[in-house]
Amino acid sequence: MLPDYPELKRELLQRLKLRVQTAAVDEPVLRDLKAFRIHEGRCTVLTREDGSTQEMNFTSPVSGEATLRIDDIRLKGEGASLKAADDIALGLQESMATRFFETISKSVDDVGNSFDAKGKPMTADMILEMLDRMELSFDDEGNWQPPRIIHGPALAATAAEVQKQLGVDRTLRARQDAIVNRQREEWRVREARRKLVD
C-alpha cells in the first residue's frame, strides 16, 4: 500500500486554489472592480445609485477549464499542475471579462447612454460626446475623477493621441471643462439634497 499524505494534499490544493483566484482577477479591467461573494441563491438584485434595479441570474456561471494528463505530471511534476491552474485562471478571466462587458452593454443600452461610432475611428469629439452623455464621478471635494477608457490593443495609439489632443488643444479642453463644470454643479445639487441617516 502506498503512503497517503492528506494534509499535504490539502495544502497543495489550497495553494493552487489561491493561485487560480488571484490570477483570475489579475486582468486590467477586472483588477479594479470590487468583488462581493454570494454564497447561495440563484439570483441577486443590483440596486444602482439612481434607485434603478437589475436582476442578475446565476444560471450560467463563469468557468475555466484545463486538461491535466498523467504523462505531463510525470514529465513536468508540479509544473504541470501550475500550468493547469494558470489555464483555469485564464479561462475565468476571459469568461468574467465577457460577462462584465455584456452586463455593462445591456445596462448602458437600457438607460439610453450607448454610443455607436458606426465604424468610424476614435476622435476627441467622440470622447467629449460620451463624457457629456454619462454621469461623471467626483470625489468628496468635488474633484473630477475621469472615467477609465477601455479599448483593445489595436486602438492604443489612437487613444493616446486623442488623450493628448484633449490635453493640448485649447478648444477641446474648453469643451471638456464646460462638460465637467456643468456636471460638477449637478453633482453638488444632488449631494446637497441627500438626506443623512442616523
BELPE-V618858 format. One line per field, one symbol per residue. phi: phi as a letter, one per 20 degrees, with the letter a starting at -180 (. if undefined). psi: psi as a letter, one per 30 degrees, with the letter a starting at -180 (. if undefined). burial: I if it has 16 or more other ideal C-beta (glycine too) atoms within 10 Angstrom, else O. A space follows every 10 residues. Layout:
phi: ???
psi: ???
burial: ???
//
This chain:
phi: .efdcfffff ffffffffff ffffdecgff geefdcedeb odabdedege nfcbededfc ffbbcbddef fffffdmfgf ffffffffff ffgffffffg ffffgfffff endfcdflnf ffcfffffff fffeefdcef enefdgfeed bfgfegffff ffffgfedff ffffffffff ffffffffff ffefeedf
psi: kklkieeeee eeeeeeeeee eefegikeef efkkkkkkfl lfllkkkleg fllkkjkhfi lllkllkjke eeeeefbfee eeeeeeeeee eeeeeeeeee eeeeeeeeee fgglkjfhfl lkleeeeeee eeeljlkkaf ggkkjklkkk llefgeeeee eeeeeffeje eeeeeeeeee eefeeeeeee effkkkk.
burial: OOOOOOOOOO OOOOOIOOII OOIIIOIOOO OOOOOOOOOO OOOOOOOOOO OOOOOOOOOO OIOIOIOOOO OOOOOOOOOI IOOIIOIIII IIIOIIIOOI OOOOOOOOOO OOOOOOOOOO OOOIOOIIOO IOOOOIOIOO OOOIOOOOOO OOOOOOOOOO OIOOIIOOOO OIOOIIOOII OOIOOOIOOO OOOOOOOO
//
